[in-house]
Amino acid sequence: MMNRSGKLSLDLRYIFLFVLAAWLIFNLVQTVGYVLNDYSQIPVEDFWRIPQFWADQPAIRWSKLWQQHNEHRILFPELIHIADMLLLHGRMYLSIAVSAACYFGIWCVLAWALYSQRALEPPAREAALLLAGIIIAWKGCSTAIATPFQLQFTMLQLVSTLSLLFLSKLADSGRNRYLAAVIAMGTVCTYCSGNGMLLWIVLIAAAVFLKLTLRQILILTLAAACFTGLYFFHYQFLPSQISTNIRHPIKAFLFLCSSFSMPFGGYGPRSYGFRIGAANLFLMTVCLVFAWRHGLLRSRLGIVVFGTYLFTLLSALLTTAGRMDLNDHEFALAKAWRYVTMPTVSWALLVIALIWMAEKVRSQNWALLAALGFGIFFYLGFKKDADWVESTRLDTANAQITATMLRNGVFDPNQVRTTFPDAEFVRVTSLPLQKYRKSIYADGDDRWIDGDLLSLKVQGNPVAGKITRVLPVPGGIEIFGWADTKSLTMDHKILFVDDANRIAGFGRRPAAGLPADLSAWDTPNRLAFVGYVSLARPISRLTVWVRTYGGRLIQPMNQTIDVPAFTQLEDRLDTAPLPGITWVPDTNWTLRGYEVVP
């Protein structure tokens, strides 16, 4: 283990780095796979704001870019979304690709800071960087990456980290181009999310700490005042809970700890999350003290790591003040998957800071022992949070099913509400998407309806499978079943054909899996599909066909569906209540501690 000089064997060090590198690659591959499986072309939740740019006309309504979203102005992320609509017909490829690039770009900026001034010596430097990559590439962030609207957070995180890197370069060189880059990054950050304005506080404080010239500090302060002031031009202040929440400092601190416990505190008792989050904050504070005492704060790595962590902390404090629900005793909002990228990156920052301090204060061996400790902690934490990761995919699974439903011309308000609370808003807003062939209508899947089966290349070999459930929904039927063919994962299409050999509807295999409330013992999740058929015209019987081998063949499944005769279902809330039964909604209800409704 040790050589004569008291250092760990060089071979053992390289084996350790090799294991970390393999783990990082595994996490990256797994996360990319999850992102691909979680992908859906349908807008989800807040992303339904984007189709409003079109309304009833093909031209973009640019004035809506300045329209605030809750407390935020998300100008720059929305420019990416609009470019996706124009160039890729709203398939969201560009939005997701930019979000992924921004998120993993944070790790590249940290690597830049680590290697630019050789703050750590190898192999502790490589161990710190690999461990930071392992936590950033954790699969639990896949849902946030695959949800286009979360681009506002990943872009905000990247530009905030970049701004601090450019600020440190400005302190070293004094070149005005770095000052311009700092202001540009601060501006983008401001118009990604409301908490982006907090970055100006960090930048100005860091500029003073780095002893920049008075002229540079004044220019930076003037830019902060101008772009922050512009933010509030025609701004509408919304009702806030800040004045109420700040009167409960203990609960606010527990909420903050729960937030910083992610991604390890998502599953388990509340006390576990409190301890993990408090440990994160305490250890970073210890690292800050050591960095101050040893004169390391003014280094490039010190400015990037501690400055980014400070911005994350300020953002978390703002979220705590504005979002904390005093009736939420499980702190579900603090652990919501849509906020998970910020605390996840905080752990990457902590890894680098702690290994850095261990090397500077003690020795290379202590740094490697710290890295080993983090590796063990990450492994146990990832294993513990496996159930939480799967729960985050519920929204994407429902989105994939809803997309299939709308493409088939069926509109079940209950299913729509799994992706957005206002079903009527979705119905109205989706009309221009269909008219201009955007988003879920870009690929023309809805044009399969009423197509002639005989015009396709039909092959006689049947595919193993079964229809397990047929349920009535408003305007049609919902069909569940399974098909045993690997090629189905490539094309995701089941065809339902009427007696006249016309395609009446189709189904797809939800790549994110069936939601728990739709799963059944007789429908294997990995083989399951969900389909819809509109009953706008009379249909009495359907046969089932599978589109396989990338759409080159159509194979029968030897299953028939007798369409039941039933009264048209209506989604109504004004029907007579059942006698003797009173429904009392519980707004605080959660599923095993997970947030159920937005």
ROKERO-297337 format. One record per residue: residue in three letters; z, y, x of N, C-alpha, C in turn. Coordinates in steps of 0.1 Angstrom, whole numbers, plus 2048, in hexadecimal, padded with zeros to 3 digits. Atoms other than C-alpha are relative to their C-alpha. Last residue first. Layout:
N
ALAZYXZYXZYX/...
//
This chain:
598
PRO8007F57F77A58D262B80980C7FA/VAL8097F68057B08B361880180C809/VAL8098078097BF8936267F680A7FA/GLU8057F680A7D289F6447F57F97F8/TYR80C7F97FD7E18816567FC8097F5/GLY7FE7F47F78068786557F3807803/ARG7FA8047F480085564880180C80A/LEU80280E7FE7E986362D8057FC80E/THR8098037F57F78856247FF7F1801/TRP80280E7FD8058936047F77FE80C/ASN7FB8037F38128B76067FD7F2804/THR8087F97F67FD8C45E98047FC80E/ASP7F77FE7F580C8AA5D17F880680B/PRO8058027F27F98AC5B180A80480A/VAL7FA7F57F880C8A65907FB7FF80E/TRP8048017F17F989157780680D807/THR8017F37FA80A88D5557FD7FF80F/ILE8018007F280486E5407FE80E805/GLY7F48047F981186951D7FF80080F/PRO7F37FD8067EF86C50D80B7FA808/LEU7FA80C8067D186C52480E8027FB/PRO7F78077F77C388F5288057F37F9/ALA7F38028057A589A5138097F8809/THR7FF80A80A7878A452880F7FE7FC/ASP7FB7FB80D7858C65388017F57F6/LEU7F27FF7FF7818BA55C8078057F4/ARG7FA7F580875E8AD55980F800802/ASP7F47FB7F974889A57080680B7F9/GLU8007F17FE73188855880D803808/LEU7F47FB7FB7278635577FF810801/GLN8017F77F570985A54180E806804/THR8017F280471283E52A80080880C/PHE7F37FA80270C81B5387FD80F7FC/ALA8027F58096F080253980E8067FE/PRO7F980080C6F47ED5587FD80C7F7/VAL7FA7F38026D97EB5728078007F3/ASP8027FD80E6D47C657A80780D7FD/ILE7F67F88066D27C65A07FC8027F1/THR8047F880B6BF7AB5B280C8077FA/GLN7F57FB8086C579C5D57F98097F4/ASN7FE80A80B6AD7875E980C8047F8/MET7F28057FE6B079F6078047F67F5/PRO7F780180C68B7A660B80E7FB803/GLN7FD80E80367B7B262B8098007F4/ILE7F880080C6687D36318037F27FC/LEU80180B80965A7D565580A8037F4/ARG80D8068006517F166D7FF7F57F6/GLY8087FC80B66E8086637F27F8800/GLY8047F27FF6808076847F68047F5/TYR8087FE7F46817E16847FA80E801/THR7FB8057F368E7DE6617F680380B/ARG80A7FB7F768B7EE63E8057FD80E/VAL7FA7FA7F469F7D86277F580480A/TRP8088027F46957CF60480780880B/VAL7FB7F97F46AA7CC5E47F77FB80C/THR7FF80A7F569D7C55C180380880D/LEU8047FB7F26A67DB5A48007F4809/ARG7FE80A7F66A87D557E7FA80580D/SER7F880B8046AB7EA55F8037F680B/ILE80180B7F66A080C5698097F57FB/PRO7FA80D80469A8295507FD7F580B/ARG80A80880969184A5608067F27FE/ALA8077F68076AB86456E7F57F97F7/LEU80480680D6BF8455777FA80B7F8/SER7FF7F780B6C284F59C7FB7FA7F3/VAL80D8008086C88335B480280A7F4/TYR8007F980D6E28355D07F27FE7F9/GLY80D7FB8056EA8215EF8028067F2/VAL7FD7F980C7088186057F28067FB/PHE8097F58047057FF6218048067F3/ALA8007FA80D71E7E76327F580B7FF/LEU80D8038077167D26507FE8077F3/ARG80A7FE7F67327E06677F27FD7FB/ASN8027F27FD74A7E364A7F4803809/PRO7FC7FE7F27467C063D7FC80E804/THR80B7F87FA7437C361780480380E/ASP80D8078007567A76057F5808805/TRP7FF80C7F87797B460E7F27F9801/ALA7FC80B8087717D76017FF7F3809/SER80180D7FA76E7F96118047F57F7/LEU80C8068047688185FC7FE7F2806/ASP7FF80180F78B8275FE7F37F97FA/ALA7F780A80578C81F6238007FE7F1/PRO7F27FA80276D83362B8097F57FA/LEU7FC7FC80E74F81D63480E806800/GLY7F980A80874481F6588038047F2/ALA7F27FE7FD73A83C66F8097F67F8/ALA7FD8037F271682F67080F802803/PRO7F97F57FA71582F64A8047FC80E/ARG7F38057FA6FB81464380780C806/ARG7FE7FF7F16E182362D80D7FA804/GLY7F38007FA6D481E60980080180F/PHE7FD8077F36B58245F680E802804/GLY7F57FA7F86A882E5D48027F980D/ALA7F77F880968F8265B880B807808/ILE7F37FE7F967381A5CF80880A7F7/ARG7FE7F27FC6578105B780E801806/ASN8017FF7F164D7EB5B580180F805/ALA80E7FB7FE6497EE58F7FD80280F/ASP80980B8046687D858A7F1804802/ASP80080480F67D7F159D7F67F67FD/VAL80D7FF8066837F25C38017FB7F2/PHE7FE80680D6A37FA5D67F48027F7/LEU8087FA80B69D8005FB8037F87F3/ILE80180B80A6B77FC6167F88067F4/LYS8067FE80D6B48146347FF7F37F8/HIS7F67FD80A6C981A6537FA8007F2/ASP8077F980B6AC81B66B8098037F4/MET80A7F77FA6BB81168D7FA8097F5/THR7F97F57FA6DB8016807F680B805/LEU7FC7F680A6C67EC66980780C806/SER80A7F58006B67DC68780380A7F6/LYS7FD7F77F66D67C768C7F680C7FF/THR80B7FE7F76D17B566B80380B80A/ASP7FE8057F36EB7A76547F4801808/ALA80C8067FB6EA7BC6358027FC80E/TRP8018027F27087C66217F37F9803/GLY80480D7FB70E7D55FF8007FF80F/PHE7FA8047F47187F35EA7FB7F2804/ILE80280E7FC7038045D08067FD80D/GLU7FC8017F270B8245BE8007F2803/ILE7F780B7FC6F982A59D80280080F/GLY80680B7FA6E984858C80A7F5803/GLY80E8007FD6ED86A57D7FA7F4806/PRO8087F680871286D57F7F2800805/VAL7FC7F27FC71F84D5907F780A7F8/PRO8067F580671F82958480580D806/LEU7F87F780772980E59D7F980C7F9/VAL8087F68057177F05AB8088097F6/ARG7FB7F780B72B7DB5C27F58097FC/THR7F38038037257BE5DB8068087F4/ILE7FB7F48077007BD5E080E7FC7FA/LYS7FB80180D6FB7A25FA80380D7FA/GLY7F97F58056EA79C61B8047FE7F2/ALA7F48038066D578563080880C7FC/VAL7F57FB7F86B279263580D7FC7F9/PRO7F47F980769577F62680A80480B/ASN7F38067FC67577663A80C8087FA/GLY7FA80980965778262580E7FA804/GLN80080D7F964B7A16378097F67F8/VAL7F58098046417C06247FE7F2807/LYS80280D7FA62D7DA63680B7F77FC/LEU7F98027F362F7F861E7FD7F2805/SER8077F87F66168026038067FE80E/LEU80B8077FC6237E65ED7F880780B/LEU7FB80A7F76457F75EA7F47F9807/ASP80480D8036358155D98047F680B/GLY80B8057F86488365DC7FD7F17FD/ASP80C80280865C8435BF7F47FB808/ILE7FD80380E67884F5D77F28007F8/TRP80280F80266C84D5FB8027FD7F1/ARG80E8038046688735FA7FD7F17FE/ASP8017FF80F68E8775FB7F27FD7FB/ASP7FB80D80668D86A61F7FF8007F1/GLY80880480B6788896298047F27FA/ASP80780D7FD68788C64B7F77FB7F5/ALA80A7FD7F56918B16467F77F4803/TYR80D8028066A28AA6247F580280B/ILE80180E8046C58A46337F27FE7FA/SER7F48087FF6C28C66467FD7F17FB/LYS7F67FE7F56A48DA63C80B7F67FF/ARG7FF80C7F86858D262880980280C/TYR8067FD7F367F8F661B8017F480A/LYS80C7F98026858ED5F67F980280D/GLN80A80980569F8D25FD7F28077FF/LEU80280A7F66B48E96127F57F67FD/PRO8097FB7F66AE9055F97FE7F680C/LEU80E7FE8066BD8EF5DE7F780680A/SER80980B7FB6DB8E35F37F28027FB/THR8047FD7F36ED9045ED7F77F6806/VAL8087F48006EE9005C77FB80280E/ARG80C8028086FB8DC5C87F680C800/VAL8098087F97138E35E47F37FD7F9/PHE8057F87F57229015D27F67F7808/GLU80B7F88057258EB5B37FA80980A/ALA80C8088027398D15C67F48087FB/ASP8077FA80C7538EA5D37F27F87FE/PRO7F980180C76B8D65E97F98057F4/PHE7FE7F28037528CD6058078017F2/THR8067F87F574C8AC61680280F7FE/THR7FB8067F47618946017FB80880C/ARG7F37FA7FC75A8AB5E48077FA80C/VAL8037F37FA73689F5E380D807805/GLN8048037F374287C5DB7FD80D808/ASN7F58067F97558885BD7FD7FD80E/PRO7F77F57FB73989F5B280C7FA808/ASP7F38048057208815B080A80A806/PHE7F67F67FD6FD88F5B380D7FC7FA/VAL7F48038086E18765B580A80A805/GLY8017F880C6BE8815C280C7FD7F6/ASN80580980B6BC8645DB8008087F3/ARG80E8047FE6BF87C5F87FA7F87F5/LEU8087F48036DF88A5E97F17FD802/MET8007FE80E6EF8675E97F780C7FC/THR80880A8076E585F60C7FF8027F1/ALA80E7FD7FC6F38806197F77F67F9/THR8047F58087148796067F1804803/ILE80280580D7178586177FB80A7F7/GLN80B8098007138676397FC7FA7F3/ALA80C7F77FF72B8836317F37F8801/ASN8037FA80D74586A6257F4809800/ALA80580B8087438586467FC8047F2/THR80E8027FC7458796597FB7F47F8/ASP8087F58057658836467F17FD803/LEU80180180F77686264B7F680A7FB/ARG80E80380476F8626707FE7FF7F1/THR8087F47FF7908736797F27FE7FB/SER7FE7F880D7A385566B7F880D801/GLU80880680B79383F6868028087F4/VAL80E7FE7FD7A18556A27F77FB7F4/TRP8037F28037C38556927F2803802/ASP8017FE80E7C382F6927FD80E7FC/ALA80C8068057BB82E6B77FE8017F1/ASP8067F88097D78466C07F37FB7FA/LYS7F87FD80B7EE82E6D07F98077F5/LYS7FE80C8087D48206E78088027F3/PHE80C8038077C98426F28017F47F8/GLY8027F680B7ED84C6F97F37FD7F9/LEU7F780380B7F482C70D7FE8097F4/TYR80480D8057D58317238097FC7F4/PHE80C7FF8087DC8567277FC7F37FA/PHE7FD7F880C8008517327F38017F7/ILE7F880A8097F683674B8038077F3/GLY80980A8047DB84E75A8077F67F7/PHE8097FB80B7F386B75A7F77F57FB/GLY7F87FE80C80C85776E7F88057F4/LEU7FE80E8057F184C7878088017F3/ALA80C8058077E787078B8017F37FA/ALA8017F980C80B87A7927F37FC7F8/LEU7F680680980D85E7AC8008077F2/LEU80680C8067ED86B7BB8097F97F7/ALA80B7FD8097FB88E7BE7FA7F47FA/TRP7FA7FC80C81C8807CD7F58047F6/ASN7FB80C80780886E7E78068037F2/GLN80B8078067F588D7F18047F47F8/SER8098067F781689F7F77F47FA7F8/ARG7FB80C7F98328B47EA7F67FA809/VAL7F17FF7FE82E8D87DE8057F4808/LYS7FC7F57F88088DB7E380F801803/GLU8058007F37FF8B87D880580C809/ALA7FA80B7F98168B67BA7FB7FF80F/MET7F27FC7FB80C8D97B08077F5808/TRP8017F57F67E78CF7AF80E804805/ILE8048077F47EF8AE79D7FE80B80B/LEU7F48087FB8038C27837FC7F980D/ALA7F57F87FB7E98DD77E80B7F8806/ILE8047F97F47CB8C677B80B808807/VAL80280A7F67DC8AF7627FC80780D/LEU7F38047FB7E98CD74E7FF7F680C/LEU7FB7F57F87C68DC74B80E7FC806/ALA8088007F47B98BB73E80580A80A/TRP7FB80C7F87D68B97267F87FF80D/SER7F47FC7F97CD8DC71A8067F5808/VAL8047F97F47A98D071480D805807/THR80580A7F77B68B86FA7FD80680E/PRO7F58067FA7CB8D46EA7FC7F580A/MET7F87F67F87AB8E86E580C7FA806/THR8067FE7F27948CB6DB80880A808/VAL7FB8097F67AB8BF6BE7FA80480E/TYR7FA7F77F67A78DD6A68037F880D/ARG8097F57FD78E8CB68F80680A80A/TRP80A8047F67A28AB6917F780C804/ALA80D8028067C08BA67F7F57FE80B/LYS80680C7FA7E18B46927F27FE7FB/ALA7FF7FE7F27F08D768C7F97F4807/LEU80A7F77FB7E48D466980080280F/ALA80E8078007F78B46637F680A805/PHE8097F87F78188C466D7F27FA801/GLU80680A7F782B8A765B7F780880B/HIS7F58057F78438BF6497FA7F680B/ASP80680B7F98278D36398097FB80B/ASN7FD80C80883A8E96217FA7F3806/LEU7F180380083D90563A8037F47F8/ASP7FC80280D81790463F80F7FC800/MET7F580980380D9116618048007F1/ARG80480D8077EB92166180B7F77FC/GLY8087FE80C7F094666B7FD7F47F8/ALA7FC7F480880D9466837F88017F3/THR7F380380680692369080580B7F7/THR80280A80A7E192B69580D7FC7F9/LEU8077F980B7EA94B6A87FE7F67F4/LEU7F57F88068039376BE7FA8087F4/ALA7F78098087E891D6C480B8087F9/SER80880480B7CF9386CF8097F77F7/LEU8017F58097E99476E67F87FD7F3/LEU7F37FE8067F09256F580080C7F6/THR7FE80B80A7CB91D6FA80D8027F9/PHE8087FD80B7C694070B8027F57F5/LEU7F97F48077E49397227F88037F3/TYR7F58068087D591672A80780C7F9/THR80580880C7B492673380B7FB7F8/GLY8057F68097C694074A7FA7F97F3/PHE7F57FA8077DB92575A7FB80B7F6/VAL7F780A8077BE90F76380B8077F8/VAL80780880A7A392976B80A7F77F8/ILE8047F780A7BA94377D7F97F87F5/GLY7F47FB8077CC9287917FC8097F4/LEU7FC80B8087AB91679B80C8057F7/ARG80A80280B79D9377A78047F57F7/SER80C8087FC7BC93F7BB7F77FE7F4/ARG80C7F87FE7D295B7B07F47F9805/LEU8057FB80D7EC9447A17F4808802/LEU80C8078047F19307C17F98067F4/GLY80B7F77FE80B9467D37F27FA7FC/HIS8088037F582492A7D77F3808802/ARG7F88007F483E9387C07F97FD80D/TRP7FC7F37FD8259407A580880180D/ALA80C7F97FC81491E7A680480E804/PHE8038047F383790E7A47F4807806/VAL7F57FA7F78409237867FD7FC80E/LEU8027F27FF81F91B77580A806809/CYS80B7FE7F68228F677C7FE80F802/VAL7FB8047F38458F676B7F580380B/THR7F77F57FC83690974D8067FD80E/MET8097F57FC81A8EF74B80880C804/LEU8068047F38348D374B7F780B805/PHE7F67FF7F68488E472F7FA7FD80E/LEU7FD7F27FE82A8EA71880A80280C/ASN80C7F97FC81D8C771B80380E804/ALA8028047F28408B87187F4807806/ALA7F67F87F88468CC6F87FE7FD80F/GLY8047F27FF8268BE6EA809808808/ILE80C8007F883089A6F27FB80E802/ARG7FC8027F285389F6E57F4801809/PHE7F87F47FB8488AF6C48037FE80F/GLY8097F57FD82D8946BF80780C805/TYR8088047F48468786C37F780B803/SER7F87FD7F485F88A6AC7F87FC80C/ARG8017F17FD84588B69080780280E/PRO7F67F780684286568F7FF80E806/GLY7F28037FD8228546998098097FA/TYR7FB80C8077FD85B69B80E7FD804/GLY80680180D7ED87C6A58057F57F7/GLY7F680080B8058836C07FA7FF7F3/PHE7F780C7FF7EF8786DE80A8007F4/PRO80480A8097D188F6D880A7F47FF/MET80D8078027E38A56D17F97FF80E/SER7FE80F7FE8078AC6DB7F27F97FE/PHE8028047F27FE8D16E08027F1803/SER80E7FC7FC7FA8D66BA7FD7FB80E/SER80980A80681A8C36B27F2803804/CYS7FF80D7F982C8D96CB7F87F57FB/LEU8077FE7F481F8F96BA8007F3809/PHE80E80080382A8EC6987F880180D/LEU80480E80284C8E46A67F17FF7FD/PHE8008067F384E9086B47FC7F17FF/ALA80C7FC7F98449166937FF7FA80D/LYS80B80780685E9026817F3803807/ILE7FE80E7FC8789106997F57F77FB/PRO8048037F286B9336968017F2804/HIS7FB80E7FE86C9356707FC7FC80E/ARG7F280080486995B6688067F2802/ILE7F97FC7F484895B67B80F8017FD/ASN7FE80B7F683A94665F80880480C/THR7F680A80583F95F6438037F680B/SER7F37FA80282F97D65480B7F67FB/ILE7F97FD7F381396866180E8057FE/GLN7F380580080A95863F80880480D/SER7FB8077F47EB96D63B80E7FB7FE/PRO7F28038017D697B61E8057F780B/LEU7FC80A80A7B498562A80F7FE800/PHE7F48077FC7A99A463D8047F77F4/GLN7F780180B7859AE63680C7F7804/TYR7F880D8017729BA6538098017F4/HIS80280680D7569D464F8087F37FF/PHE8097F78087599DC6747FC7F87F4/PHE7FA7FC80C7779C76817F880A7F7/TYR7FC80C8077649B569C8058047F2/LEU80C8038087559D66A88037F47F7/GLY8027F680B7789E06B27F57FD7F7/THR7F580380A77D9C06C67FF8097F4/PHE80480C80775B9C56D780B7FB7F6/CYS80C7FE8077639E96E07FC7F47F8/ALA7FE7F780B7879E56EA7F48017F7/ALA7F78078097809C77008028087F3/ALA80880B8077639D87108087F97F6/LEU8097F98097799F77177F77F67F9/THR7F87FC80C7949E07267F78077F6/LEU7FD80C80777A9CF73D8088047F3/ILE80C80480676C9F17488037F37F7/LEU8037F780B78F9FE74E7F37FC7F9/ILE7F680380A7999DF7637FD8097F4/GLN80380D8067799E27788097FD7F4/ARG80C7FE80877FA0777E7FC7F37F9/LEU7FD7F980C7A3A017887F38027F7/THR8007F17FF7989E87A28038067F2/LEU80D7FA8007A39C479D80080F801/LYS8017F37F97C69BB7A77F2804801/LEU8098027F57C499679D7FE80D808/PHE7F98097F77E299B7867F87FE80D/VAL7F57F97FA7D29B97768077F880A/ALA8067F67F77B29A577080A809807/ALA8048067F47C69887637FA80A80A/ALA7F48047F87D799D74A7FD7FA80D/ILE7FB7F47FB7B69AC73F80D7FE808/LEU8097FA7F57A698A73C80680C806/VAL7FF8087F47C397A7297F880680B/ILE7F27FE7FB7C59977108027F880D/TRP8007F37F979F99670C80E803806/LEU8058027F37A197070480180E808/LEU7F58017F77B69786E67FC7FE80E/MET7FC7F27FB7979856D580C7FF809/GLY8077FC7F478A9616D480480D805/ASN7F78007F57A59596BA7FA80380E/GLY7F77F580078D9656A080A80080B/SER7F580380877294C6A980A80C801/CYS80080E80375194C6BA80A7FD7F5/TYR80880380C74B9716B97FD7F27FF/THR7FB7F880B76897A6D17F87FC7F3/CYS7F480680475E95D6E98068077F3/VAL80480D80773B96A6EB80C7FA7FB/THR8077FC80C74898D6F47FC7F37F8/GLY7F67FB80976197F70E7FA8047F2/MET7F980C80574596B71E80B8047F6/ALA80980880972F98A7208077F47FB/ILE8017F980D74C99F72E7F77F97F6/VAL7F38018077549867497FF8067F2/ALA7FE80E80572F98375280D7FE7F8/ALA80880180C72C9A97558007F27FA/LEU7F97F880B74A9A976C7F88007F3/TYR7F580980573A98D7808088077F5/ARG80680B80871A9A178480A7F77FA/ASN8007FB80E72F9BF7907FA7F57F7/ARG80D7FD8057379AE7B18008027F1/GLY8017F280575B9B27BD7F28037FA/SER80C7FA7FB7579917D17FF80F7FC/ASP8048047F277897F7CF7F5809805/ALA7F57FC7F77879917B07FC7FD80E/LEU8007F17FF76598E79E80B80580A/LYS80B7FD7F77649697A67FF80F802/SER7FB8037F27869657967F580380A/LEU7F67F67FD7799777778067FE80E/PHE8087F47FC75A96177680A80B804/LEU8068047F47719427747F880C806/LEU7F57FF7F678695375A7FB7FC80D/SER7FD7F27FD76795B74580B80180B/LEU8097FA7F775B93774980380E803/THR7FE8057F377A92973A7F780680A/SER7F37FB7FB77894071C8037FB80E/VAL8027F27FB75393971980D806804/LEU8087FF7F47599137177FF80E805/GLN7F88067F47769146FF7F880180D/LEU7F57F77FD76492C6E68087FB80D/MET8067F57F97459166E780A80A805/THR8058057F37598F76DF7FA80B808/PHE7F58037F776C9096C37FC7FC80E/GLN7F87F37FE74F91A6B180B7FE80A/LEU8067F97F473A8FA6B680880D803/GLN7F67FF7F67528EA69D7FB80680D/PHE7F97F38027398F368280B80180A/PRO8067F47FA7228D869080880D7FE/THR8007F780B7398BA6897FB80E805/ALA80A80380A7308A06A27FF8097F4/ILE80D7FD7F97448B16BE7F57FD7F6/ALA8027F17FE7638B36A87F3803806/THR8027FB80D75F88E69D7FE810801/SER80E80380475A8836C17FD8077F2/CYS8067F380277B8936CD7F27FF7FA/GLY7FB7F980C78E8736C77FA80E7FE/LYS80980280C7768616DF8068087F4/TRP7F98098097888706FE7F87FF7F2/ALA80A80980576F8817158067F67F6/ILE80A7F880778789E71B7F67F77F9/ILE7FA7FB80C7A38867247F68097F8/ILE7FC80B80978E87273C8068057F3/GLY80C80580777E89174B8037F57F6/ALA8037F58097A08A07547F37FC7F8/LEU7F680180B7A987E7637FE80B7F6/LEU80380B80878987F7788097FE7F4/LEU80C7FD80878F8A27847FC7F57F7/ALA7FD7F680A7B389C78E7F48027F7/ALA7F880780A7AA87B7A080380A7F5/GLU80980980978D88C7B28087FA7F5/ARG8097F78077A48A87BF7F77F87F6/ALA7F97FB80C7BF88F7C87F78097F8/PRO80680480D7A687C7DE8088067F3/PRO80380D80579E8957ED80A7F6805/GLU8068087F67B08B67F47FC7F27FA/LEU7F980D7FD7B88CE7D97F87F980A/ALA7F27FF8037B08F37D68087F4802/ARG7F880B7FB78F8EE7E780F8017FF/GLN7F77FB7F57839117DF8087F5806/SER8057F47FA7649097CA80980580C/TYR8078037F476D8E47C47FC80D807/LEU7F98097F77888E77AA7F980080E/ALA7F47F97FB77A9067998077F780A/TRP8047F47F87588F679580C807807/ALA8048057F37688D67897FB80A80A/LEU7F38047F877B8EA76F7FC7F980D/VAL7FA7F37FA75A8FA76580C7FD807/CYS8097FC7F47498D776280680D806/TRP7FD8097F57668CB74C7F880480C/ILE7F37FB7FB7618E97358047F880C/GLY8027F57F673C8E073480D805805/PHE7FF8067F37468C07227FD80A80B/TYR7F38077FF74F8D57038017F980E/CYS7F57F67FE7338EE70680D7F8803/ALA8027FA7F37188D370B80B80A803/ALA7FC80A7F67268BF6EE7FF80680E/SER7F28028007258DE6D88057F680A/VAL7FA7F57F97028E66E480F7FF7FF/ALA8038017F26F68C36DB80680C808/ILE7F880A7FB7078C46B97FE7FF80F/SER7F27FC8026F88E56AF8097F6807/LEU7FE7F67F66D58DB6BD80F804800/TYR8018057F26D48BA6AB80480B80A/MET7F47FD7F96E08CA68A8007FA80E/ARG7FB80D7FD6C38BC67680D800808/GLY7F38038056BE8DE6688067F3802/HIS7FE80280F6998DF66A80E7FD7FC/LEU7FE80E8036988DA6908037FD7F1/LEU8088087F668A8FC69C8007F17FC/LEU80E7FC7FE6949136807F87F6808/MET80780080D6B39026737F1803802/ASP80280E8046BF8FA6967F87FF7F3/ALA80B8057F76B991E6A17FD7F27FC/ILE80C7FB8056CE9286837F47FB808/HIS80380880C6EA91168E7F38057FA/ILE80480E7FC6E991F6B17FC7F97F4/LEU80D7FF7FA6EA9436A47FA7F2804/GLU80A80080B70793868E7F2802805/PRO80280E80571B92E6AD7F68007F5/PHE8088087F67159516BB7FE7F27FC/LEU80E7FC7FE71F96569C7F97F7809/ILE80580B7F773F9536927F1802803/ARG80E7FD7FF7529706847FA7F780A/HIS8088017F477496267A7F28077FE/GLU7FC7F57F779096A6627F680180B/ASN7F27FE80078195564580480C809/HIS7FC80D80675D95464F80F7FE802/GLN7F68087F97519776558037F37F8/GLN7F780480B72F98364A80B7F8806/TRP7F57F87FE71E99266980B7FD7F5/LEU7FA8037F470597666A80D808803/LYS7F58098026FF97A6458077FC80E/SER7F47F98036E999864C80D7F87FF/TRP7F87FD7F46D098265D80D8077FD/ARG7F97F48046C497463B80A80380C/ILE7F28017FD6AB95B64A80680E7FB/ALA7FC7F77F568995A63980F800802/PRO8028077F368093B62480480980C/GLN80C7FB7F968F94B6057FF7F980D/ASP80C8048076A793F5EA7F3805807/ALA7FF7FE80E6C793E5FF7F37FC7F9/TRP80E8018066BB93B6238008047F2/PHE8097F77F96DA9476377F28007F9/GLN8007F38076EF93661C7F780A807/PRO80B7FF8096E591562C7FF80D7F8/ILE80C7FE7F96FE91D6497F48007F6/ARG8037F27FF71D9216337F2803806/TRP8087FD80C71C8FC62A7FD80F800/PHE80E7FE7FC7288F864E7F78027F4/ASP8047F27FD74B9006427F2801803/GLU7F67F68007508DD6337FA80E802/VAL7F38048047348C663D80A80B800/PRO7F57F77FC70F8CD63F80D7FB7FA/ILE7FB7F880B6FA8AD63B80A80A805/GLN8087F48026E78A16598058097F6/SER80680080E7018876637F980E7FF/TYR80A7F680370C87C6867FC7FF7F1/ASP7FB7F680972C8686887F680B7FB/ASN7FC80780D71B84A69780580A7F6/LEU80C80480670A8606B28037F97F3/VAL8077F480472A8726BA7F47FB7F8/TYR7F97FC80C73D8506BC7F980D7FA/GLY80280980B7248436D48068047F3/VAL80E7FE8047268626E97FC7F77F5/THR8007F480874C85E6E97F28047FC/GLN7FA80280D74A83A6F47FF80C7F7/VAL8098098087318417108067FE7F2/LEU80C7F980374685E71D7F77F87F7/ASN7FC7F780A76784A71B7F48097FB/PHE7FE80880C75782D72E80380A7F5/ILE80D80480674A8457488017F87F3/LEU8077F480476C85474D7F27FD7FA/TRP7F97FD80D77D83274F7F980D7FA/ALA80580A80A76482776A8068047F2/ALA80E7FD80276B84777E7FA7F77F5/LEU8007F380879184277A7F18037FD/VAL7FB80380E78E81E7867FF80C7F7/PHE80A8088067798297A48047FC7F1/LEU80A7F78057928447AC7F47F87F9/PHE7FA7F880B7AE82A7AD7F580A7FB/ILE80080980C7998127C28058087F4/TYR80E80180579182F7DA8007F77F4/ARG8047F38067B68377DE7F27FF7FA/LEU7F980080D7BE8127E47FD80D7F9/ASP80680980A7A48107FF8068017F3/LEU80C7FA8047B282F8117F87F77F5/SER80C8067FA7D481F8127F48077FA/LEU80680B8077EF8368067F47FB806/LYS8097FC80B7FE84C8207FB7F37F9/GLY7F97FE80C81D8458357F78047F4/SER7FD7F280280C84A8568088037F3/ARG7F57FC7F780F82585D80480F7FF/ASN8038027F27FB81C83E80B806809/MET7FF7F47F780A81981C7FB7FC80D/MET8007F480880080080080080D809/
//
